[in-house]
């Protein structure tokens, strides 16, 4: 995946939260076991030559 810059990264995160949020609300249960939902986005390291 390639993101063009900060604005695109922010837009991606906003859309991700909008997509996942309803699922968390639908299936979340205060009496259930606690879990964390994690999304990690970081630059890919450059390949050594």
Kinemage of the C-alpha trace (Angstrom):
@kinemage 1
@onewidth
@group {chain A} dominant
@subgroup {mainchain}
@vectorlist {calphas} color= white
{ca unk a 1} P 0.000 0.000 0.000
{ca unk a 2} L 1.281 3.469 -0.775
{ca unk a 3} L -0.036 6.667 0.760
{ca unk a 4} L 0.798 9.977 -0.889
{ca unk a 5} L 1.241 11.985 2.297
{ca unk a 6} L -0.112 13.062 5.655
{ca unk a 7} L -3.525 14.135 4.308
{ca unk a 8} L -4.073 10.781 2.626
{ca unk a 9} L -2.936 8.884 5.744
{ca unk a 10} L -5.397 10.897 7.841
{ca unk a 11} L -8.219 10.264 5.365
{ca unk a 12} L -7.430 6.541 5.332
{ca unk a 13} L -7.529 6.370 9.130
{ca unk a 14} L -10.804 8.294 9.237
{ca unk a 15} L -12.427 5.894 6.754
{ca unk a 16} L -10.974 2.863 8.581
{ca unk a 17} L -12.469 3.992 11.894
{ca unk a 18} L -15.812 4.700 10.185
{ca unk a 19} L -15.809 1.176 8.719
{ca unk a 20} L -14.682 -0.683 11.851
{ca unk a 21} L -16.559 1.401 14.430
{ca unk a 22} L -19.991 -0.059 13.686
{ca unk a 23} L -18.596 -3.599 13.984
{ca unk a 24} L -17.077 -2.770 17.362
{ca unk a 25} L -20.395 -1.355 18.559
{ca unk a 26} L -22.340 -4.320 17.157
{ca unk a 27} L -20.199 -7.061 18.678
{ca unk a 28} L -18.744 -5.310 21.720
{ca unk a 29} L -20.058 -6.483 25.063
{ca unk a 30} L -19.103 -4.914 28.392
{ca unk a 31} L -19.361 -8.344 30.051
{ca unk a 32} L -17.054 -10.031 27.524
{ca unk a 33} L -13.309 -10.555 27.507
{ca unk a 34} L -11.283 -7.420 26.691
{ca unk a 35} L -9.517 -7.292 23.316
{ca unk a 36} L -7.645 -4.605 21.416
{ca unk a 37} L -8.120 -3.938 17.730
{ca unk a 38} L -4.866 -2.739 16.209
{ca unk a 39} L -3.996 -1.242 12.849
{ca unk a 40} L -0.331 -0.488 12.236
{ca unk a 41} L 0.777 1.677 9.336
{ca unk a 42} L 4.421 2.590 8.982
{ca unk a 43} L 6.844 3.212 6.129
{ca unk a 44} L 8.331 0.127 4.530
{ca unk a 45} L 12.117 0.037 5.016
{ca unk a 46} L 14.165 0.630 1.930
{ca unk a 47} L 15.780 -2.510 0.560
{ca unk a 48} L 19.533 -2.813 0.877
{ca unk a 49} L 21.403 -3.025 -2.391
